[in-house]
Amino acid sequence: MSELQDLTALIRANTPLIVIETADEARVVDLFRQALMHVWRALYRWSITEGLRRIDMDREDDAVGPPDASSALRMIQEAEQRGIYLLLDFHPYLGYASHQRLLRDIVQRRHSQPHVLVLVGTKVELPAELEALATRFNPRLPDANALLKMLREEAAAYAGDNGGRRVEVDQDAVRQILRNLQGLSLPDARRIARQLIYADGALRADDLPQLARLKFELLNRSGHLHYEYDSARFGEVAGATRLKRWIEQRRAVFVAGDAPPGLDPPRGMLLLGVQGCGKSMLAKATAAGFGVPLLRLDFATLYNKYHGETEKNLRDALASAEQLAPCVLWIDEVEKGLASSGEDGGVSRRVLGYLLTWMAERKAPVFIVATANQVHELPAELLRKGRFDEIFFVDLPTPDTRVELLRLHLDKRGLDAEGFALPALAAAADGFSGAEIEQAVVAGLYAAYAERRPLDTDLLMAEIRSTRPLSVLMAEQVQALRDWARGRTVPAG
């Protein structure tokens, strides 16, 4: 059934109390006016500023009732003709016992016509006594056609404000913009579209990053997600050729948002590996490879000492991620949020249970990249087949990858990598992670600056030889992790 049919059915059934949570009051009013074409009722709107007005005619009547909430309810109760009453932002006044009682009398038809009362607000919290009597109606979000119509309206408004100058439009970009605007209410989508159009009088592909940031700022009300502005390209990540190819094979399906018959859409991957070997960079590069925003979920911000709040925080964060789809959701060091010694009152188990359920049932195009360093602390339920599309192991870099890493970090700092003996340096850096190779280059630059000389192979070699990498300092733990991953995971390289 359509949204209008659902609402009409509620009116025909004389549903006594309907609750609608929305910021788009104008759309609610318009929807009820459309419903009157199928089922006739007198339609009224009440607000504390305007009082009670009849609005089912071509024009709105002057106020027929006072703005006082108590008086308005008494007028509704005494009305001789049944009607529909849209009460805007009325719920705060239900804190008064007299208002609650009066509203319950109307809803339960005590000395009253079978009216339909509609409480409209951005967030409507009712006393338990009224919640049991209420029916909640959720207006559907605008579809692609409604959003396209809105874009055309905003483009026409821009032309009217700028002497007839037409908005430059890239049709491929518009299709992507429409896809990214889905999941927003019409007023929110209109605000973002207006900013994109009025910024430069155009809708092009370079508007997509700005759209993603505006959408994130609008929807991340929970505050538990972080928008990662510093993304990386796969060209900036050394090695991991198998993982890069795996992402590239799935890019078209994920971006299109419509998998071919028999092919499930990509859902996510787990990255295990030695610390400092590039798991975070790969998470960032995955988002860039898909061409979507990267959101990071920090489990540390979810935990709350009050019962049930941690789970609520997780629900809010995941709901925000779904609204921001398509996107990549990066859960960094996932073992720290889900591993538990049993001393937290079962919070970790409940968080794990909700996360696993969401991973299995979500419909929105949210691609998960979970990273972990301590595989033995991960719950077995997370590792079983089907939770992730694939589990990759990011190992210590090979000799060729170490050469590539040295070249990347030297080029990044404006140094000519061809002037260094890269194979010899890479051989000396055996057992180094990517982060340790980068720090060796940084340390070499500091040494060169102190000696007032340019960085060369000898200085860099000295820094490498004076460094004890993690694979030496924590040799047993690193080797145990590598032994565990062998045969159980797919090498990223």
C-alpha positions in Angstrom: 0.0 0.0 0.0 1.1 3.6 -0.6 1.7 6.1 2.2 -1.6 7.9 1.3 -3.5 4.6 1.4 -2.1 3.7 4.8 -3.1 7.1 6.2 -6.5 7.0 4.6 -7.1 3.6 6.2 -6.3 5.0 9.6 -8.7 7.8 9.2 -11.5 5.5 7.9 -10.9 3.4 11.0 -11.4 6.5 13.2 -8.1 5.8 14.8 -8.3 8.0 18.0 -4.7 9.0 18.5 -1.9 9.0 15.8 1.6 10.1 16.5 3.8 11.3 13.7 7.5 12.2 14.3 8.8 14.5 11.6 10.4 17.9 11.1 8.4 18.4 7.8 5.1 19.7 9.2 4.1 21.1 5.8 4.3 17.6 4.2 2.1 16.1 7.0 -0.5 18.8 6.4 -0.4 18.2 2.7 -0.7 14.5 3.2 -3.8 14.9 5.3 -5.4 17.3 2.8 -4.8 14.6 0.1 -6.5 12.0 2.3 -9.6 14.1 2.5 -10.2 13.4 -1.2 -10.8 9.8 -0.2 -12.5 10.1 3.2 -14.2 13.4 4.2 -13.5 14.9 7.6 -13.2 18.5 8.9 -9.5 19.2 9.2 -8.0 21.5 11.9 -4.5 22.5 12.9 -3.4 23.7 16.3 -0.2 25.4 17.4 0.6 27.4 20.5 1.2 30.5 18.4 -1.9 30.4 16.1 -4.4 28.5 18.1 -7.0 26.2 16.4 -7.6 26.8 12.7 -9.7 25.0 10.1 -7.6 24.1 7.1 -9.6 21.8 4.9 -10.8 24.6 2.6 -9.0 26.3 -0.2 -7.9 28.9 2.3 -7.2 28.7 6.0 -9.8 30.2 8.3 -9.0 32.6 11.0 -8.4 31.0 14.4 -11.5 29.3 15.7 -10.0 28.5 19.1 -7.5 30.0 21.5 -3.9 28.9 21.7 -4.3 27.8 25.2 -3.9 23.9 25.2 -6.5 23.3 27.8 -9.2 25.4 26.1 -8.3 23.8 22.7 -8.9 20.3 24.1 -12.2 21.3 25.6 -13.3 22.8 22.2 -12.4 19.5 20.5 -14.3 17.5 23.1 -17.4 19.7 22.7 -17.3 19.8 18.9 -20.5 18.4 17.4 -18.9 17.3 14.2 -16.2 14.7 14.1 -12.9 15.9 12.7 -9.2 15.5 12.3 -7.0 17.6 14.6 -3.3 18.1 13.9 -1.7 19.2 17.1 1.7 20.6 16.4 4.3 20.3 19.2 1.5 19.5 21.7 3.3 16.7 23.6 5.2 19.1 26.1 1.8 20.1 27.4 1.0 16.5 28.3 3.2 16.9 31.4 0.1 18.4 33.1 -2.2 15.8 34.6 -5.3 17.8 33.6 -4.2 17.8 29.9 -3.4 14.1 30.0 -6.9 13.3 31.5 -8.7 15.5 29.0 -6.8 14.0 26.0 -7.5 10.4 27.3 -11.2 11.3 27.6 -11.3 12.4 24.0 -9.4 9.4 22.8 -11.6 7.0 24.7 -14.8 8.8 23.3 -16.0 10.1 26.7 -18.6 12.8 25.9 -16.9 13.3 22.6 -17.3 12.6 18.9 -15.0 10.0 17.3 -12.3 12.5 16.4 -8.9 11.6 15.0 -6.2 13.4 17.0 -2.7 13.6 15.5 0.3 14.6 17.6 3.1 16.0 15.3 6.6 16.8 16.4 10.3 16.0 15.7 10.3 13.7 18.7 7.1 12.8 20.5 7.5 11.0 23.8 4.3 10.1 25.5 3.4 9.1 29.0 2.9 5.4 29.3 -0.9 5.8 29.7 -1.1 7.5 26.4 1.5 5.5 24.5 -0.7 2.4 25.0 -3.6 4.2 23.2 -1.5 5.7 20.3 -0.8 4.5 16.8 2.5 5.7 15.4 2.6 6.5 11.7 5.9 7.0 9.9 5.8 9.1 6.7 7.9 7.6 4.0 11.0 9.4 2.9 11.0 10.9 -0.6 11.9 8.6 -3.4 14.2 9.4 -6.4 11.4 11.1 -8.4 10.5 13.4 -5.5 14.2 14.3 -5.0 14.7 14.9 -8.7 11.7 17.2 -8.7 13.2 19.1 -5.7 16.5 19.5 -7.5 14.7 21.0 -10.5 12.8 23.4 -8.3 16.1 24.5 -6.7 17.8 24.9 -10.0 14.8 27.0 -11.2 15.0 29.1 -8.1 18.8 29.7 -8.6 18.1 30.8 -12.2 15.5 33.2 -10.9 17.9 34.7 -8.4 20.7 35.0 -10.9 19.2 36.7 -13.9 18.2 33.5 -15.7 21.6 31.9 -15.4 21.0 28.1 -15.7 22.7 25.6 -13.4 25.4 23.5 -15.0 24.4 19.9 -14.7 26.4 16.7 -15.1 23.8 14.0 -15.5 26.0 11.2 -14.1 26.8 13.4 -11.1 23.1 14.1 -10.6 22.3 10.4 -10.5 24.9 10.0 -7.8 23.7 13.0 -5.9 20.1 11.6 -5.9 21.4 8.3 -4.6 23.2 10.0 -1.8 20.2 12.2 -0.9 18.0 9.2 -0.4 17.3 8.5 3.2 16.8 12.2 4.0 13.6 14.1 4.6 12.7 16.5 1.8 13.6 19.7 3.9 17.0 18.2 4.8 17.7 17.1 1.2 16.6 20.6 -0.1 19.0 22.4 2.3 21.9 20.3 1.1 21.0 20.6 -2.6 20.6 24.4 -2.2 24.1 24.7 -0.7 25.6 22.6 -3.6 23.9 24.6 -6.3 24.5 28.1 -4.8 28.2 27.4 -4.1 29.1 27.5 -7.8 26.0 27.3 -9.9 26.6 23.7 -10.9 26.0 20.1 -10.0 29.1 18.1 -10.8 31.1 15.1 -9.5 33.3 17.4 -7.4 30.1 18.2 -5.3 30.0 14.6 -4.0 32.6 15.0 -1.2 30.9 18.2 0.0 27.5 16.4 -0.1 28.9 13.6 2.0 30.3 16.0 4.7 27.0 17.9 4.8 25.0 14.8 5.1 27.3 13.5 7.9 27.0 16.7 9.9 23.2 16.6 9.5 22.7 13.0 10.5 25.4 12.1 13.1 23.3 13.2 16.0 24.6 10.4 18.2 28.2 11.7 18.0 29.6 8.2 18.0 30.7 8.2 14.4 33.7 10.1 13.1 34.0 11.3 9.5 37.4 10.5 8.2 38.4 13.4 6.0 41.9 12.0 5.4 41.3 9.3 2.9 44.0 7.4 1.1 44.2 6.0 -2.4 45.3 2.5 -3.1 48.3 4.0 -5.0 49.5 5.3 -1.7 49.4 1.9 -0.1 52.3 -0.4 -0.8 51.6 -4.1 -1.3 48.2 -5.7 -0.6 47.8 -6.5 -4.3 45.3 -9.4 -3.6 43.1 -7.2 -1.4 43.2 -4.3 -3.9 42.1 -6.6 -6.7 39.3 -8.0 -4.5 37.9 -4.5 -3.8 38.1 -3.5 -7.5 36.1 -6.6 -8.5 33.3 -5.5 -6.1 33.4 -1.8 -6.8 30.9 -1.6 -9.6 28.3 -3.7 -7.7 28.6 -1.7 -4.5 28.5 1.7 -6.3 25.6 0.8 -8.5 23.7 -0.4 -5.4 21.9 -3.1 -7.4 23.6 -6.5 -7.5 22.9 -8.7 -10.5 20.5 -11.7 -9.9 22.2 -14.4 -7.8 25.0 -12.1 -6.6 24.9 -10.8 -3.1 26.1 -7.2 -2.6 29.5 -6.8 -0.9 29.1 -6.5 2.9 32.4 -6.3 4.5 35.8 -7.7 5.4 37.9 -8.3 8.5 41.6 -7.2 8.4 43.9 -9.0 10.8 47.6 -8.3 11.0 50.7 -7.1 12.7 50.5 -3.7 14.2 51.8 -0.9 11.9 51.4 -2.9 8.7 48.8 -0.7 7.1 45.4 -2.0 8.2 44.1 1.6 8.9 45.5 2.8 5.5 43.7 -0.1 3.8 40.4 0.8 5.5 40.8 4.4 4.2 41.8 3.3 0.8 38.8 0.9 0.6 36.4 3.9 1.0 38.4 5.8 -1.7 38.3 2.7 -4.0 34.5 2.6 -3.7 34.2 6.3 -4.0 32.1 6.7 -0.8 32.6 8.4 2.6 34.5 6.7 5.4 33.0 6.6 8.9 34.9 5.4 11.9 33.1 3.8 14.8 35.0 4.2 18.1 33.8 1.6 20.6 35.3 3.5 23.5 32.8 6.3 23.1 29.8 3.8 23.2 30.3 2.5 26.7 28.3 4.0 29.4 27.9 3.1 33.1 24.1 3.2 33.0 22.3 0.0 32.1 21.2 -0.2 28.5 22.9 3.0 27.4 25.8 1.3 25.7 23.5 -0.8 23.5 21.4 2.3 22.8 24.5 4.2 21.7 25.4 1.4 19.3 21.9 1.3 17.8 22.1 5.1 17.3 25.5 4.9 15.7 24.5 2.1 13.3 21.3 3.8 12.4 23.2 6.9 11.5 25.6 4.8 9.3 22.6 3.4 7.5 21.2 6.9 6.8 24.6 8.0 5.5 24.8 5.0 3.1 26.4 4.3 0.8 29.5 4.4 2.9 32.3 2.3 4.5 32.0 1.8 8.2 35.5 1.3 9.8 35.5 -0.4 13.2 39.1 0.0 14.4 40.5 -2.5 16.9 37.2 -4.3 17.1 38.6 -6.7 19.7 38.8 -4.0 22.3 35.1 -3.3 22.0 33.9 -6.9 21.9 36.3 -8.9 24.0 35.2 -9.3 27.6 36.4 -11.0 30.8 32.9 -11.3 32.0 33.3 -8.5 34.5 31.1 -5.9 32.7 27.7 -7.3 33.6 27.2 -8.8 30.1 27.4 -5.5 28.2 30.0 -6.8 25.7 27.9 -9.9 25.0 24.8 -7.8 24.4 26.8 -5.4 22.2 28.2 -8.3 20.2 24.7 -9.8 19.8 23.2 -6.6 18.5 26.2 -6.0 16.1 25.9 -9.5 14.7 22.2 -9.2 14.2 22.6 -5.9 12.4 25.4 -7.2 10.2 23.2 -10.1 9.1 19.9 -8.1 8.6 21.0 -4.7 7.4 19.7 -3.7 3.9 21.5 -0.4 3.5 24.8 -0.4 1.5 27.1 -0.1 4.4 30.4 -1.9 3.8 32.1 -2.9 7.1 35.9 -2.9 7.4 36.8 -4.2 10.9 40.5 -4.2 11.9 42.1 -6.2 14.7 45.5 -6.8 16.1 44.8 -9.5 18.8 42.9 -12.3 17.0 42.8 -14.5 20.1 40.6 -11.9 21.9 38.0 -11.9 19.1 34.8 -13.8 19.9 34.3 -17.0 17.8 30.9 -15.8 16.6 32.5 -12.9 14.8 34.9 -15.1 12.9 32.6 -17.7 11.5 32.0 -17.8 7.8 29.2 -15.4 6.7 29.9 -12.6 9.1 32.4 -11.1 6.6 32.8 -11.7 2.9 36.5 -12.3 3.6 39.1 -12.3 6.3 42.5 -10.9 5.1 45.8 -11.0 7.0 48.1 -8.0 6.6 51.6 -9.4 7.2 55.0 -7.8 7.5 56.0 -6.4 4.1 58.0 -8.5 1.7 61.3 -7.2 0.2 59.6 -5.7 -2.9 56.9 -4.1 -0.7 59.7 -2.6 1.5 61.3 -1.0 -1.5 57.9 0.4 -2.5 57.3 1.7 1.0 60.7 3.5 1.0 59.9 5.0 -2.3 56.5 6.2 -1.2 57.8 7.8 2.0 60.8 9.5 0.3 58.7 10.8 -2.6 56.1 12.1 -0.1 58.7 14.3 1.5 60.0 15.7 -1.7 63.1 13.5 -1.9 64.4 11.7 -5.0 64.0 8.0 -4.2 66.3 7.2 -7.2 69.2 8.7 -5.3 69.0 6.0 -2.6 70.1 2.4 -2.6 66.6 1.1 -2.1 67.2 -2.7 -2.3 70.0 -2.5 0.3 67.9 -0.3 2.6 64.9 -2.7 2.2 67.1 -5.7 3.0 68.3 -4.0 6.2 64.7 -3.2 7.1 63.8 -6.9 7.2 61.1 -7.4 9.8 60.0 -3.8 9.8 56.4 -2.8 9.5 55.3 0.0 7.2 55.0 2.4 10.1 58.5 1.5 11.3 59.9 2.2 7.8 58.2 5.6 7.7 59.6 6.5 11.2 63.1 5.5 10.0 62.7 8.0 7.2 61.5 10.6 9.6 64.4 9.9 12.0 66.9 10.1 9.1 65.5 13.5 8.1 66.0 14.8 11.7 69.6 13.4 11.7 70.3 15.1 8.4 68.9 18.4 9.6 71.0 18.2 12.8 74.1 17.6 10.7 73.2 20.3 8.2 73.4 17.8 5.3 70.9 16.2 2.9 69.5 12.8 3.7 71.3 10.0 2.0 71.6 6.2 2.0 74.2 6.2 4.8 72.2 8.2 7.2 69.0 6.3 6.5 70.9 3.0 6.8 72.2 4.0 10.2 68.7 4.8 11.4 67.4 1.5 10.2 70.2 -0.5 11.9 69.7 1.4 15.2 65.9 0.5 15.3 64.5 -2.6 16.9 61.2 -3.4 15.2 58.2 -4.8 16.9 58.8 -8.2 15.3 62.0 -8.3 17.4 60.7 -6.7 20.6 57.6 -8.9 20.6 58.9 -11.7 18.6 56.9 -14.5 20.3 53.5 -12.7 20.0 54.1 -11.6 16.4 55.2 -15.0 15.3 52.2 -16.6 17.1 49.8 -14.3 15.2 51.5 -15.1 11.9 51.4 -18.8 12.6 47.7 -18.6 13.5 46.8 -16.7 10.3 48.6 -19.1 8.0 46.0 -21.4 6.5 43.1 -19.6 8.2 43.0 -16.3 6.4 43.7 -14.9 3.0 47.0 -13.0 2.6 46.4 -9.4 1.6 49.5 -9.2 -0.4 
